[in-house]
């Protein structure tokens, strides 16, 4: 017979019911919690997974599929390392090995390859559950963070590179924390070692200042803090190795919301190179100003010297054509030669000045080379005969007779070389040898040589004689005289022609100066090249009576030059009518009153100069057609062009050469 069931009282039954209800409630809550957790894992934006020791995924949430683009089936079917970026595979295997040794992963980062081929950065936390040998991991997609960091690093790198290129360093100083930050380039500028949180940085910075500049900096900083205004300053810094730099500094205040200065920031630029360039430019400008002053001085000086020389040379030339006894003639020749020598020295100095300043240009024209060479030799025949030296001209048959060249400068070079040879040769011979070197269709390469049997030049002197104002030695200068400019000018003139003056010399036996230059050949020669043009002009002018009643206005403030001009004009045109003016203002008045056929106009005159007078003449309808011929002692480069620019018709230099005067008169009076 069984044990009778215990009967419960109502109160007991009620208590039992309540306990059952509580248990059901707790079970439901636990179920809801599990459900919520499963939902959280499933829908979490982070990547949550469970993997075994063989690195196969057992469970992956939706975050995994979204981040990598693979389906759950694809992710669970392959080892997890199949999805790792190849470059991160080795370090990922190392971390997994640690994990299986029960060492949890904290903040490990690697890259995975998405299904579409893109790369994603994952930051992991994971550990191993020893009871079931399963790995539980959670990863966060930090791709955007890394891209932002890369952009920031790239921007910082670009900024550092830009600062390095511009030699600009930046800084900021927190007034509250007293924290000073410098860019990399600022350390480079001040050549201070870059130490993190260096407490002595500001002291090291100030130590490079000169005391007076440090005071200015402190005053600027105080002013910026108190008045909230930026500052700028340029100063020197002296580095540890005593190297000096120039820097340009700027600083600006940083304000908080209450308009209080809480920090300063600014830049420092290394301007040493700019300073050197500026100094070089200033030095260049100073040199150019000095050179201009020198040129102006030379222009004025040569004008003043050439003006009286004009009278000396002109009148001695005229006197030499009159009758004197032998002694008087000898004295007069000496005066004339001395005046011409002085003129030659002045012209050499002027040529040197023009070449030095780069203002000399060659003027190419068709010339008869053979005629020019014979003219040059004729200049030295008298002296060669007097010294009993054989003077020879040797021309290669293949040398073209007609070429395009600057006859004046070619003659100047050869005359310089022959004059030099004549000065230092006392017996034997001097040869001017002209050889054909190379020929093309339109051009010919010609070698000019001056060979003497003179004293020769020592080896140690053969280079320096081409320098300005230098001869072989001091005794030579005293014995033979000269400016020492002839060879220097000849050498520099040849440079304009892309040529070079060379020397072969044996001391005590003689020297050969030579150069090779290329000239354009004249194929169809102009008829006048075959005639002596000067002689033709001279004969035509002297046989013509059509100019006898010409009226000429001479504008000249120097009495001697006025007399010389009048004398020369009357020798050329016996019955011409001459009108005199001593300044430009009178010249304009007299031109209107007398209507001359031609005006000879000096340049430098009191009251009004020749340039301004010519401008006035060209403005007046009545007289603007009258030819105005510049008559000047100035021979600096560009003066002829300046005369033409001011409206003058032609140009004559002093001392006046009678033949040149005749050519000008024929040209403009016949027209």
Secondary structure, 3 states (H helix, E strand, C coil): CCCCCCCCCHHHHHHHHHHHHHHHHHHHHHHHHHHHHHHHHHHCCCEEEEECCCCEEEEECHHHHHHHCCCHHHHHCCEHHHHECHHHHHHHHHHHHHHHCCCCEEEEEEEEECCCCCEEEEEEEEEEECCCCEEEEEEEECHHHHHHHHHHHHHHHHHHHHHHHHCEEEEEEECCCCCEEECHHHHHHHCCCCCCCCCCHHHHHHHCECHHHHHHHHHHHHHHHHHCCCEEEEEEEECCCCCEEEEEEEEEEEECCCCCEEEEEEEEEECHHHHHHHHHHHHHHHHHHHHHHHHHHHHHHHHHHHHHHHHHHHHHHHHHCCCCCHHHHHHHHHHHHHHHHHHHHHHHHHHHHHHHCCCCCCCCEEEEHHHHHHHHHHHHHHHHHHHCCEEEEEECCCCCCEEEECHHHHHHHHHHHHHHHHHCCCCCEEEEEEEEEEECCCEEEEEEEEEECCCCCCHHHCCHHHCCCCCCCHHHHHHHCCCCCHHHHHHHHHHHCCCCCEEEEECCCEEEEEEEEEEEECCCCCHHHHCCHHHHHHHHHHHCCCCCCCEEEEECCCHHHHHHHHHHHHHHCCCCEEEEECCHHHHHHHHHHHCCCEEEEECCCCCCCHHHHHHHHHHCCCCCCCEEEEEECCCCCCHHHHHHHCCCCEEEECCCCHHHHHHHHHHHHHC
